[in-house]
Each structure stands twice: as structure tokens, then as C-alpha cells.
Amino acid sequence: MDAQQVIAWEKEYLLGVYKRPPIVFERGEGAWVYDTEGRRYLDLVAGIAVNALGYGDPEIPRIMAETARKLIHLSNLYHTEPHVRLARLLVEHSFADKVFFANSGAEANEGAIKFARKYARVRHGEDKYTIVAFEGAFHGRTMGALALTPRPHYQDPFRPLMPGVRIVPFNDIDAARRAIDEHVAAVIVEPVQGEGGIRPADADFLHALREATRAVDALLIFDEVQCGLGRTGHLWAHEYYGVTPDILTVAKPLAGGLPMSAVLMTQAVADVMEPGDHATTFGGGVVVSAVAHYVVSRIADPDFLAHVRARGEQLLSGLRALEDPRIVEVRGRGLMVGVEFDADVAPFVARAPEYGLLLINAGPRVIRMVPPLILSEEEVDIALERFARLLKETPTE
């Protein structure tokens, strides 16, 4: 089919909950993707921070094929090797003692909510169930995660939401301390907010959350679905702060573009969970687990993480040097970068493909750049040159 036929069929047969540009992509290579007309685009979206190793890594299809020839699916009713090897790798490279596998970031956060409430009920009784979350957060679109995502346009059509949630201003230590009382089961926070505008947490704020949760025996949950697994130039975003959570959720890049997530937890959390308390049919499947073991091994390499930090510093420095009065702030960590403007950024996102770039927003006034972590020094320069031309030639209202 040609591009117009694909777009027409999509309009006819698919639920219209996505706004897509009139481009049909058919392949990728490294940090670049190609459309059906042969045009190529430097991808600063990476499948929404998913494709950490870019496109066309030869090991991923090789591992998929080798594993699929043996098994594709058995469910979690039976033992298999790949998910055990992956769980061990994650434990060895984190604070965690135990791992639970699921399929998406929202599912991982739903699991974290359940584990936290079970922990609180077992240790303190049924009155301790409140979850504290923060303004600007995004934890998912399923019903529990949605209640922790304080955006009226996401929440209002689906009310009533899960009860027992308190929303507190992000990076406000005093407000957080007031909110974290004996009724709180857990506090969930992104060390770097993604959808909220690429906003890093303050170090003092995360340390205060750790202190306050310990004081009332509440769990501290770090949602690293977007900022974790190498994105900030550290394997885990919280490592930069020196604060250790009780639970961590990870998803987007975990299996190299295949759907997979994980909940990492301490032994104290794992000890309250029993067979039947939580489950998933597809979580930790043999193919995705085998691929994820390769992805995590690659990203955990110190030289790989050093590359991410170097390219992130290059990108941040280049963006901060742009002379555009509409830019309010450039912020981020590693290859998770936000450029805030004084106006809506939708025109930049819409026109970016004309300049051979793919961009995404993070809120109405922030351009988000979350490219493949393999982005080269030359490709960062190309991105900066094209972005500068895009800004110069695109008016905003």
C-alpha cells in the first residue's frame, strides 16, 4: 500500500485516539527512521524514550529468532530460564531484592500501588492506604495510575477515580511533609518528570521524601518508566541523588522496543506478597526477557553510560547557546532534555519533519528530546543545526 492508502485505512478501521502526522514509516537504522517515500528523519523521540539502542541493532532480532524457535509463550504457570536470568541481572545492578515483570509502565505502576497497599495493610491495618503523588506527574492511563496523574483532560472523562490519593506540589518539601502522615501507604515520584515538562527533582526534595516516608513506615516508589535505564546517563535516575527507594518501576527501554516492564522491590515489600496476590499472563515472557537481558547488559556498561552523559552535555550546551528570545529554559539530564518556550510548541512539532527531525512535546510549552542513547557526536550537531533552522523559520503566536 502507498502512504495515502495506509492513512485512509487507519481512519476507517482504527479507534481515533491518536493524532499522527501524514507520514508512514517503514524502517529505521541507528538514530534514523525512513518513510515509504525514502525520506529519512533524525529521531529525537525514540518511540517515546523506548528505543534506547536505536534501530537495526543486529542482536535484537537474532535473540528474538533464536528464542522464538524454542518457545514463545508458556505463561507464568511454569518455570523458564530467560526471565530468571533477567531478574538476577536487574537485582545485581540495583537496590532491589526481588522483581515482578509486567508489560507496560502503567501496569508496573498498578503493581506498585497494590504492593504498597498490601504492605501497609499487613504491617499497620486497613486505615493506612493513601498514596501521595505530585503535580505534573504522569504515571499511566489505567484507573489506578490515572488517579496519580493529575491532569484534568486525562482524568475528568473517567471519574470517579481510585480514592485515597493526595496530590502535592512537586519539589515542595514543606507541602510533602504535611501530606505524609500515618495514613500514607506510599509516595510515588518521578526523579525526572517526563510528561510534566522534563523537570528534575531537587536533591533536597527526594531526600526529604525518603526521611518522611521512613518516619511513618510508608514506601517510597520511584517511577523510572521514562527516566530510568540509562536515559539520564546513570543506570537509574535516582543514583544521581543518592536516594534509594523501596520500589522502582521501569518499562519503556527495557526490552528494546518489545512491550515489557518490571517492578523492582526490597525484600521487605516482597515478604508481604503471596501466591495469587498479583499476576500477569504475558509478563516476563521468554522472548522479551531474552531481549531485555541483552538491552540491560548493554546499557549498564559504564562506557555506554559515559557516552550518554557526554552526548547529553553536548546537546544541552548547544541548545542553551541558541539565540531565540522565545526560549524560557533548557533543562534535563543525560539524553532527557526539555526546551521550554513562552508559547505553544505545537507548530515546532508539526513542522519538524520538514527539517528531517522528529520531535515531541512534554506539555503545551516544552519540546522534549529523548533520542536513542546511541546518538553520535555528529548526530547531535545535525540535530542542533536542524532545530535552529526550524526555530528561525517557524513563527509562534
C-alpha positions as CSV (number, residue, x, y, z in Angstrom):
1,M,0.0,0.0,0.0
2,D,1.1,3.6,-0.6
3,A,1.1,6.1,2.3
4,Q,-2.3,7.6,1.4
5,Q,-3.9,4.1,1.4
6,V,-2.4,3.3,4.9
7,I,-3.7,6.6,6.3
8,A,-7.1,6.2,4.8
9,W,-7.5,2.6,6.1
10,E,-6.3,3.8,9.5
11,K,-9.0,6.4,9.6
12,E,-11.6,3.8,8.6
13,Y,-10.6,0.9,10.9
14,L,-8.7,2.2,13.9
15,L,-10.1,4.0,17.0
16,G,-9.1,7.6,16.6
17,V,-7.4,8.4,19.8
18,Y,-4.0,9.4,18.3
19,K,-3.1,12.4,16.3
20,R,-0.4,11.3,13.8
21,P,1.4,13.3,11.1
22,P,0.7,12.3,7.5
23,I,3.8,10.1,7.2
24,V,4.1,6.3,7.0
25,F,7.4,4.9,8.4
26,E,8.8,1.6,7.2
27,R,12.3,1.1,8.6
28,G,15.0,2.5,10.8
29,E,18.8,2.5,11.1
30,G,20.7,3.7,14.1
31,A,19.1,7.0,15.2
32,W,17.3,7.5,11.8
33,V,13.9,6.4,10.5
34,Y,12.8,6.3,6.9
35,D,9.3,6.8,5.4
36,T,7.7,5.0,2.5
37,E,8.9,7.8,0.2
38,G,12.6,7.2,1.1
39,R,13.0,10.3,3.2
40,R,14.9,10.0,6.4
41,Y,14.5,11.7,9.8
42,L,16.8,12.1,12.8
43,D,14.6,10.6,15.5
44,L,14.7,12.6,18.8
45,V,11.6,10.8,20.0
46,A,12.8,7.2,20.0
47,G,9.4,5.7,20.3
48,I,8.8,8.0,23.4
49,A,12.1,7.2,25.1
50,V,11.8,3.5,24.2
51,N,14.4,2.7,21.5
52,A,17.5,3.2,23.6
53,L,19.6,1.2,21.2
54,G,18.1,2.8,18.2
55,Y,17.0,0.9,15.1
56,G,18.5,-2.1,13.4
57,D,20.6,-3.5,16.3
58,P,21.5,-6.9,14.9
59,E,21.5,-8.7,18.2
60,I,17.8,-8.0,19.0
61,P,16.3,-9.8,16.0
62,R,18.9,-12.6,16.4
63,I,17.9,-13.2,20.0
64,M,14.2,-12.9,19.2
65,A,14.5,-15.6,16.4
66,E,16.7,-17.9,18.4
67,T,14.4,-17.8,21.4
68,A,11.2,-18.0,19.4
69,R,12.4,-21.2,17.7
70,K,12.3,-22.8,21.2
71,L,9.4,-21.1,22.9
72,I,7.2,-18.0,22.5
73,H,4.8,-18.3,25.4
74,L,4.1,-20.6,28.3
75,S,2.6,-18.1,30.9
76,N,3.8,-17.7,34.5
77,L,2.4,-21.1,35.5
78,Y,5.8,-22.7,34.6
79,H,9.5,-22.1,35.1
80,T,11.6,-20.8,32.2
81,E,15.2,-19.6,32.2
82,P,15.2,-16.1,30.4
83,H,13.1,-14.2,33.0
84,V,15.1,-15.7,35.9
85,R,18.4,-14.6,34.2
86,L,16.9,-11.1,33.6
87,A,15.7,-10.8,37.2
88,R,19.1,-11.7,38.6
89,L,20.7,-9.1,36.3
90,L,18.4,-6.4,37.5
91,V,18.9,-7.3,41.1
92,E,22.7,-7.3,40.6
93,H,22.5,-3.8,39.1
94,S,20.1,-2.2,41.5
95,F,19.0,-1.8,45.2
96,A,16.3,-4.5,44.7
97,D,16.0,-8.0,46.1
98,K,13.0,-9.1,44.0
99,V,11.5,-8.4,40.6
100,F,8.0,-8.7,39.2
101,F,7.5,-8.5,35.4
102,A,4.6,-7.0,33.5
103,N,4.0,-5.5,30.1
104,S,3.8,-1.7,30.3
105,G,4.7,1.3,32.5
106,A,1.1,1.7,33.6
107,E,0.9,-2.0,34.6
108,A,4.1,-1.7,36.6
109,N,2.7,1.3,38.5
110,E,-0.5,-0.5,39.1
111,G,1.5,-3.3,40.6
112,A,3.5,-0.8,42.7
113,I,0.2,0.6,44.1
114,K,-1.0,-2.9,45.0
115,F,2.2,-3.9,46.6
116,A,2.4,-0.7,48.7
117,R,-1.2,-1.1,49.9
118,K,-0.7,-4.7,50.8
119,Y,2.5,-3.8,52.7
120,A,0.7,-1.1,54.6
121,R,-2.3,-3.4,55.4
122,V,-0.2,-6.2,56.6
123,R,2.0,-4.1,58.8
124,H,-0.4,-1.4,60.0
125,G,-4.0,-2.3,59.3
126,E,-6.7,-1.2,56.8
127,D,-6.7,2.5,57.6
128,K,-3.2,3.1,56.0
129,Y,-3.8,3.2,52.2
130,T,-3.3,6.8,51.0
131,I,-0.9,7.3,48.0
132,V,0.8,10.7,47.7
133,A,1.7,11.8,44.2
134,F,2.8,15.2,42.7
135,E,1.6,17.9,40.4
136,G,3.0,17.4,36.9
137,A,3.3,13.7,37.3
138,F,2.4,11.1,34.7
139,H,2.1,7.5,35.9
140,G,-0.2,6.0,33.3
141,R,-3.7,5.9,32.0
142,T,-5.1,2.8,33.7
143,M,-7.5,3.6,36.5
144,G,-5.1,3.4,39.5
145,A,-2.2,5.1,37.7
146,L,-4.6,7.7,36.2
147,A,-5.6,8.7,39.7
148,L,-2.0,9.6,40.4
149,T,-1.7,11.6,37.1
150,P,-3.3,15.0,38.0
151,R,-4.3,16.2,34.5
152,P,-8.0,17.2,34.2
153,H,-8.1,16.4,30.5
154,Y,-6.9,12.9,31.3
155,Q,-8.9,12.3,34.4
156,D,-12.3,14.1,34.0
157,P,-13.9,11.8,31.4
158,F,-13.3,8.8,33.5
159,R,-14.3,9.8,37.0
160,P,-14.8,8.6,39.7
161,L,-11.2,7.7,40.1
162,M,-9.4,5.5,42.6
163,P,-9.8,7.1,46.1
164,G,-7.1,7.5,48.7
165,V,-4.8,9.8,46.7
166,R,-3.2,13.1,47.7
167,I,-1.7,15.4,45.1
168,V,1.1,17.7,46.3
169,P,3.2,20.4,44.5
170,F,6.3,18.9,43.0
171,N,9.6,19.9,44.7
172,D,7.7,21.5,47.6
173,I,9.3,19.9,50.7
174,D,7.0,21.6,53.3
175,A,3.9,20.5,51.5
176,A,5.2,17.0,51.1
177,R,6.0,16.7,54.8
178,R,2.5,17.9,55.7
179,A,0.9,15.3,53.4
180,I,2.9,12.3,54.5
181,D,1.2,11.2,57.7
182,E,0.4,7.9,59.4
183,H,-2.4,7.2,56.9
184,V,0.0,7.2,53.9
185,A,1.0,3.9,52.4
186,A,3.3,5.2,49.8
187,V,4.7,8.2,48.0
188,I,5.3,7.9,44.2
189,V,7.5,10.3,42.3
190,E,9.5,10.5,39.1
191,P,13.1,11.5,39.8
192,V,12.8,13.4,36.5
193,Q,9.3,14.2,35.4
194,G,8.8,13.3,31.8
195,E,5.3,14.3,30.5
196,G,5.4,17.1,33.1
197,G,8.0,19.0,31.2
198,I,11.3,17.3,31.8
199,R,11.6,18.6,35.3
200,P,14.3,17.1,37.5
201,A,13.5,16.7,41.2
202,D,15.6,18.7,43.6
203,A,18.0,16.6,45.6
204,D,16.8,18.0,48.9
205,F,13.2,17.2,47.9
206,L,13.9,13.5,47.3
207,H,16.0,13.2,50.5
208,A,13.1,14.8,52.4
209,L,10.6,12.3,50.9
210,R,12.9,9.4,52.0
211,E,13.1,10.8,55.5
212,A,9.3,11.5,55.8
213,T,8.3,8.0,54.4
214,R,10.6,6.2,56.8
215,A,9.2,8.2,59.7
216,V,5.7,6.7,59.1
217,D,6.7,3.4,57.5
218,A,5.4,4.4,54.1
219,L,7.1,3.1,50.9
220,L,8.9,5.4,48.6
221,I,8.2,4.5,44.9
222,F,10.3,5.9,42.1
223,D,8.6,5.8,38.7
224,E,11.6,5.5,36.3
225,V,9.5,4.3,33.4
226,Q,10.8,7.2,31.3
227,C,13.8,8.5,33.1
228,G,15.3,5.1,34.1
229,L,17.6,2.6,32.5
230,G,20.4,4.8,31.2
231,R,18.3,7.8,30.0
232,T,19.9,10.3,32.4
233,G,23.4,8.9,31.9
234,H,23.1,6.8,35.1
235,L,21.6,3.3,35.0
236,W,18.9,4.5,37.4
237,A,17.9,8.2,37.6
238,H,17.8,8.1,41.4
239,E,21.5,7.1,41.6
240,Y,22.4,10.8,40.8
241,Y,20.7,11.8,44.0
242,G,21.9,9.1,46.4
243,V,18.4,8.3,47.5
244,T,17.2,4.7,47.5
245,P,13.5,3.7,47.0
246,D,11.6,0.7,48.3
247,I,10.0,0.1,44.9
248,L,11.1,1.2,41.4
249,T,9.1,0.8,38.2
250,V,10.8,0.5,34.8
251,A,9.4,-0.1,31.3
252,K,10.0,1.9,28.1
253,P,13.5,0.8,27.0
254,L,13.6,-2.4,28.9
255,A,13.1,-4.9,26.1
256,G,14.4,-2.9,23.1
257,G,11.0,-1.9,21.8
258,L,9.1,-5.0,22.8
259,P,6.4,-4.5,25.5
260,M,7.9,-5.2,28.9
261,S,8.0,-3.6,32.3
262,A,9.2,-4.5,35.8
263,V,8.7,-3.7,39.4
264,L,11.8,-3.8,41.5
265,M,11.4,-4.0,45.2
266,T,13.1,-4.7,48.5
267,Q,12.7,-8.0,50.4
268,A,10.5,-6.2,53.0
269,V,8.0,-5.5,50.2
270,A,8.3,-8.9,48.7
271,D,7.7,-10.6,52.0
272,V,4.1,-9.4,52.3
273,M,3.1,-10.8,48.9
274,E,1.8,-14.3,48.5
275,P,0.9,-16.5,45.5
276,G,-2.3,-15.2,43.9
277,D,-1.9,-11.7,45.2
278,H,-0.9,-10.4,41.8
279,A,-0.3,-11.9,38.4
280,T,0.0,-11.4,34.6
281,T,-0.4,-13.7,31.7
282,F,2.3,-12.2,29.5
283,G,4.7,-10.6,31.9
284,G,8.3,-11.9,31.7
285,G,7.7,-13.9,28.6
286,V,10.7,-15.8,27.2
287,V,11.3,-13.7,24.1
288,V,11.0,-10.3,25.7
289,S,13.1,-11.4,28.7
290,A,15.9,-12.7,26.5
291,V,16.0,-9.4,24.6
292,A,15.8,-7.4,27.8
293,H,18.8,-9.2,29.2
294,Y,20.8,-8.1,26.2
295,V,19.5,-4.5,26.4
296,V,20.1,-4.1,30.2
297,S,23.6,-5.6,29.8
298,R,24.5,-3.1,27.0
299,I,23.1,-0.1,28.9
300,A,24.7,-1.0,32.2
301,D,28.1,-0.9,30.7
302,P,30.0,2.1,32.3
303,D,31.3,3.2,28.9
304,F,27.8,3.3,27.5
305,L,26.6,5.4,30.3
306,A,29.6,7.8,29.9
307,H,28.6,8.2,26.3
308,V,25.1,9.1,27.2
309,R,26.3,11.8,29.7
310,A,28.7,13.2,27.1
311,R,26.1,13.4,24.4
312,G,23.6,14.9,26.8
313,E,26.1,17.6,27.9
314,Q,26.7,18.4,24.2
315,L,23.0,18.6,23.4
316,L,22.2,20.8,26.5
317,S,25.1,23.1,25.8
318,G,24.2,23.5,22.2
319,L,20.5,24.2,23.0
320,R,21.5,26.7,25.6
321,A,23.6,28.6,23.1
322,L,20.6,29.1,20.8
323,E,19.7,32.8,20.5
324,D,15.9,32.6,20.4
325,P,14.0,35.0,22.7
326,R,11.1,32.6,22.9
327,I,13.2,30.0,24.9
328,V,12.5,30.3,28.6
329,E,14.7,27.5,29.8
330,V,16.7,24.4,28.7
331,R,16.8,21.7,31.3
332,G,17.4,18.0,31.6
333,R,19.8,15.2,32.4
334,G,21.6,12.9,30.1
335,L,19.6,12.4,26.9
336,M,16.4,13.5,28.5
337,V,16.1,17.2,27.6
338,G,13.4,19.8,27.6
339,V,13.3,23.1,25.9
340,E,10.6,25.4,27.4
341,F,9.1,28.2,25.3
342,D,6.9,31.2,26.1
343,A,4.3,29.9,23.7
344,D,2.7,26.7,22.4
345,V,5.3,24.4,20.8
346,A,2.8,22.6,18.6
347,P,4.0,24.5,15.5
348,F,7.5,23.3,16.0
349,V,6.5,19.6,16.5
350,A,4.2,19.8,13.4
351,R,6.9,21.3,11.1
352,A,9.9,19.3,12.4
353,P,9.6,16.5,9.8
354,E,10.1,19.2,7.1
355,Y,13.5,19.6,8.5
356,G,14.3,15.9,8.8
357,L,13.6,15.8,12.6
358,L,11.1,14.0,14.8
359,L,10.2,15.9,17.9
360,I,7.6,15.5,20.7
361,N,6.2,17.9,23.3
362,A,6.0,17.4,27.1
363,G,3.1,19.7,27.9
364,P,2.0,22.6,25.7
365,R,5.2,24.7,26.0
366,V,8.0,22.2,26.2
367,I,9.9,20.4,23.4
368,R,11.1,17.0,24.6
369,M,14.2,15.4,23.2
370,V,14.6,11.8,24.2
371,P,16.7,10.3,21.3
372,P,18.2,6.9,21.1
373,L,21.0,6.6,23.6
374,I,23.4,5.6,20.8
375,L,23.2,9.1,19.2
376,S,26.7,10.1,17.9
377,E,28.5,13.4,18.4
378,E,27.9,14.2,14.7
379,E,24.2,13.5,15.0
380,V,23.9,15.8,18.0
381,D,25.4,18.5,15.8
382,I,23.0,17.7,13.0
383,A,20.1,17.8,15.5
384,L,21.2,21.2,16.8
385,E,21.6,22.7,13.3
386,R,18.2,21.5,12.1
387,F,16.5,22.5,15.3
388,A,18.0,26.0,15.0
389,R,16.7,26.4,11.4
390,L,13.3,25.1,12.5
391,L,13.0,27.7,15.2
392,K,14.2,30.5,12.9
393,E,11.7,29.7,10.2
394,T,8.7,28.8,12.4
395,P,6.6,31.7,13.9
396,T,4.6,31.2,17.1
397,E,1.6,33.1,18.2
